[in-house]
Amino acid sequence: METEIDEGKGQRVGSHIKMQEKVFGFNLFLDEVIIKHSPPHHKEWETVGNINLLVIDHYKLGFEIKPEAEHSKLTVYIDYNLPKSPFTQLLGLLFGSMYAKWCVRQMINGIDTHFKTSK
């Protein structure tokens, strides 16, 4: 996947991350903007503009880490719309939740890796 990151490097509110790739003959594209960022406890981003995805449409994705007793509680969330065209909407109904779960797992793994390497 080809990724373009602006000068904010996805680390500041308003920073953009654009990704594109060709999959199964479809040109996929998304533009995410960071809408909340309080390192290292909270980050949230959402898609903006004209995006082109197969199984989900616009989404908001984020995480929050809160202290809880002697540990921390991690919450990862995604809220997404189904695609608009009949074909991709069917794909979304069949595979959207599976893809959303994969996205959440990727975030959990990334957060886990971040805190393991920052010790």
C-alpha positions in Angstrom: 0.0 0.0 0.0 1.3 3.4 -1.0 1.1 5.8 2.0 1.5 9.6 2.0 1.9 11.4 5.3 2.0 15.1 5.7 4.4 17.2 7.8 2.4 16.3 10.9 3.3 12.6 10.4 -0.1 11.5 11.7 0.8 12.8 15.1 -1.0 16.1 15.3 -4.6 17.1 15.1 -5.4 18.0 11.5 -2.6 15.8 10.1 -3.5 13.7 7.0 -2.6 10.2 6.1 -3.5 9.1 2.6 -3.3 5.5 1.3 -3.9 4.0 -2.0 -3.5 0.6 -3.6 -4.9 -1.5 -6.4 -6.6 -4.7 -5.2 -8.4 -7.2 -7.4 -8.5 -4.6 -10.1 -10.1 -1.9 -7.8 -8.3 1.3 -7.1 -8.6 1.8 -3.3 -8.0 5.2 -1.7 -8.5 6.8 1.6 -7.7 10.1 3.4 -7.6 10.0 7.2 -7.3 13.1 9.4 -6.4 13.1 13.0 -9.2 14.7 15.0 -8.0 14.0 18.6 -4.6 13.3 20.0 -3.4 13.3 23.6 -0.3 11.2 23.6 0.0 8.5 24.7 -3.5 8.1 26.1 -5.9 8.9 23.3 -6.0 9.2 19.5 -8.8 9.4 17.1 -9.0 9.8 13.3 -11.6 9.6 10.6 -11.8 9.4 6.8 -12.6 12.6 4.9 -13.3 13.5 1.3 -13.9 11.1 -1.5 -12.6 7.7 -0.4 -12.9 4.4 -2.3 -12.9 1.2 -0.2 -14.4 -2.2 -0.8 -16.1 -3.4 2.4 -16.5 -0.3 4.5 -17.0 3.4 3.6 -16.2 6.4 5.9 -15.1 5.4 9.4 -13.9 6.8 12.7 -11.2 4.8 14.5 -9.5 5.4 17.8 -8.1 4.3 21.1 -8.1 5.4 24.7 -5.9 4.2 27.5 -7.0 4.9 31.1 -5.3 4.0 34.4 -7.2 1.3 36.3 -6.0 0.1 39.7 -2.4 -1.1 39.0 -3.0 -1.6 35.3 -4.3 0.3 32.3 -7.5 -0.2 30.4 -7.3 -0.1 26.6 -10.4 0.7 24.5 -10.1 0.5 20.8 -13.1 1.4 18.6 -14.2 1.7 15.0 -17.5 3.2 13.7 -18.0 2.7 10.0 -20.6 3.1 7.3 -21.4 0.5 4.6 -20.3 1.3 1.1 -22.9 3.0 -1.1 -22.9 0.9 -4.4 -25.0 -2.3 -4.4 -22.0 -4.5 -5.1 -19.7 -3.1 -2.4 -22.6 -2.8 0.0 -23.1 -6.5 -0.3 -19.4 -7.0 0.3 -19.7 -4.8 3.3 -22.6 -6.8 4.7 -20.6 -10.0 4.2 -17.1 -8.8 5.2 -17.3 -5.4 6.9 -17.4 -6.6 10.5 -14.5 -9.0 9.8 -12.5 -6.2 8.3 -13.4 -3.9 11.3 -12.2 -6.6 13.7 -9.0 -6.9 11.8 -8.4 -3.1 12.0 -9.0 -3.2 15.8 -6.6 -6.2 16.2 -4.0 -4.2 14.1 -4.4 -1.3 16.5 -4.1 -3.4 19.6 -0.9 -5.1 18.2 0.5 -1.7 17.3 -0.1 -0.2 20.8 1.3 -3.3 22.4 4.4 -3.1 20.3 4.8 0.6 21.0 4.7 0.2 24.8 6.9 -2.9 24.7 9.6 -1.1 22.8 9.4 2.1 24.9 10.2 0.4 28.2 
